[in-house]
């Protein structure tokens, strides 16, 4: 190509060159008045030189820089390097940055997990690998010392907990104390080989995430995280993000990435609550691996018991446990308003939803992963809460996702998109994405990029007032229900009854979910029998006194 020839690039190409999300490029064009105008009639292509000039004023935030990028490096520097590496005839030596070969890293982690079989339990193996990857990424000197000592076979779980605990977040080393020296020697040697491309920090972050993915009960699937963040961040310049049940911190890390890509100068305040000590340590390591300062409080526990529970956030993201009993009686917490009604003790779903709404700032928005049953449960208390949430304008959109996205449960789930209450509701968007995704194994389904884009198109079109009245693919999975229609359906919020007009079909997995909930309820009634028997005996004794 002639040097003076105009080079046009699409938004997707810009995202690849700058190593940001496609949504970040769209946001630059929407929010920044001086962003270059499209150079073609269709408005899809941009003059690369103009974009590079504009990007020269946008520094890459510290938590998004690669090891070779110095402080003050701009996205323009990154784009130039990537473009130069793509140019025909470019030198075949090391380029400025390689994309991480995720499959190779996953394979290396899997091989190491296999090597550790018999030396520790699978969950212990995954935790051990994650801890060692963290130590290698954050404390090179200590990693060298550990490598030397394990070479002599002098480090087991107790020694590691005693000598290296100052370099690991609290609570974590204690979970490894029972492991023997062979486990540590094998794991250190394996972690030491994970850096096939000379790109240590990026490789280690990928390995860390790969190890954590083996804790499937702790981690929300990546496509679900990405969909939720991409839906809520493009037109929401949030300055704070909160996760009341933050698992490994995956929602928080993804939200910060999306925010700093849009505006590198605005790093949001990050906070969350962890359920127990192990999760506290894992989430802390994850945040440090991403260069994020996060406030998880002084101790693990339930979000409504935290001292700082009166704080609010512009963005709240959560995947709380499904259909569990109330962890503590409502009366035990003075910070909860239960503005929409007291939830039943046998199921805490609507305790989580109300807590999320309570924590929203005046213009805040939230995304919550919920079991499907919450959208249409017949429980009288839950039905009242659901109706009050809708009428108060706190419910914006519900999205049914397909089954088998989660390794620990086969049931489909629903994303609740909430907003700070406005006092009135005109309409709610329903999206039925139950038919999307593809099976990656016999038991696991994943959402493809085109699936996420389809849901985004339906949601963003509605948010921007550009609802497509044609029979497009996005309109076929979505429906805008006016408030009267929702009232007529007695505030059932199951997307399928609006999008397809059919009653929700209950599969075996969902039947099992309902039965499990009923069993918990019966268990709670059974637990009350001794108390009721004692109370009955007391009343009968009092009655006999009067009869005599």
C-alpha positions, 0 to 999 in steps of 0.5 A: 500500500502506498504510504500516502494512501488512506488507511481505513479501519473498522471499530473492531479493528481499532479494538484489536489494535488498541487491545480494548473491547469493542464497546470501549471503541463505541464509547469513545465515539459516543462520549468524546466530542473530538473523536474522529468522524467516520471516513466512509459514507456508511459511518463504519470506517475511520482514518487510522492516522486520525484515530492514532492522533486522538489516542496519543492523548489517552494514557493507558491506566496502570492496571491495563499496561503490559510489563514492557509498557512504561508509565505514560504510554498511550493507546496510540503507542500500542496501536502503532506497535500492533499495526507495525507487527501486522505490516507485510514484511515485518521482522519475524523477531519478537513483537511488541506484544503477543496475544496470550495463547489461552489454550496452551496456558490451560493445557499447562495448568491441566497437566500440572493438576494431573501431576498433583493427583494423589498428592492433594485433593483437586480443589487443593491443587487448584488453590495451590497453583493459584497461590504460587502463580500469585507469588511468582507474579507479585514477589519475584524475590520470594519466588526465587527463594521458594524455588530454591528451598523446594529444590531441596525438599524443605518446604511443606504446607506448614513451612510455607504458611509460616515463612511466606504468609507475609506475602500472601493475602490473609487466610489463604496459607492456612488452607494449604498447611496439611500439604506435603513437601512433594506437592509443593515441589511438584507445583513450584516446578510446574508453575515455573514452566508456565511462560512459553511466550516470554510475556510473564505477567499476561501469561501468569494472569491467564494461568491464575484465572485458569486455576481458579476456574477449577473452583467452579462453585466459586466463579461465575462463567466468563461469558455471563460476566462479560455479558452483564458488564457489557450491558451495564457499562457502555452508557454508565460512567460509574465511579464506584462498583460493588459486589455483595457476594464477590466470589473470586472478584470476577465481576469487579475485575471486568467492570474496572477493565471496562471503565478504564478502557473508556476513560483511563483517568477514572479508576472506580472505587471497588468494594465487595463482601466475601462469604468466608476466609478462603474466598476473601483471600482468593478475591484479594489475590485476584484484585492484586493480580489485576492491579486493583485496590479493593475494599472487602471490609475487615472480615468476611461475612454477609453483606447486610452485616458489614459496618459500611453497608450504608455506602452506595455504588453506581454499579452493583454486580452480583451472583448470589447463592440461589434459593438458600434459606435466610442466613440470619433472621431479618430482625437481626439486621438493623441496616436492611429496609426491606422496602418492598416486603420481608422475604420468606425465611426459607428463601433469600433470593429477594433479600439479595435483590432488595439489598442490591437496590438499597446499595444503588446510588441515585443514578445507579444500576445493577445486574444480578444473576438469579435462579429462574424461579425468582421471576415467577414464584408463587410464594405470597411474600415473594409475589408482593415484593416482586410487584412492589419492585416493578411498580417502584420502577426498580426493574428494568430488564430480565434476560433468561439465559440457557441452561448448563452455563454453570458447572455446578448446576444445570438449571437456566438462570435469569439476569435481573437488570435493576436501577435506582427506583424512580417511583413509577414504571412504564415498561420492562424489557424481556429477553429470552436467550434460552435458545442461544449458546453452543455445547462445548462438552457433553455437560457445559454450554457457553455463550458465543460472541455473536450470542452476546452481541445479539442480546446487547443489540436488543437491550441497547436498541431499547435503551436508546429508543431505537426499538426495531419493529421488523422481524429481526433476530434481536426483536425475535428474542425480546419484548417490551411489556407495558406496566398494565400487561405486567399487572394483568399477568400478576407481576410474573416476570418470566421472559418466555411468557412475554417473548413467546406468549407461552407459559413457562415450561418446567424441565427436570432441572427446574422441577428439581430446583422447586422440589429442593426449595420445598424440601428446605421449607419442610425441613424448616417446619420440621425443625419447629416441631420440638418448639411447638410441642413444648409450647403446646405442652405448656399451654395444656398445663396452664389449661389443666390448672384452670380446669382443676 
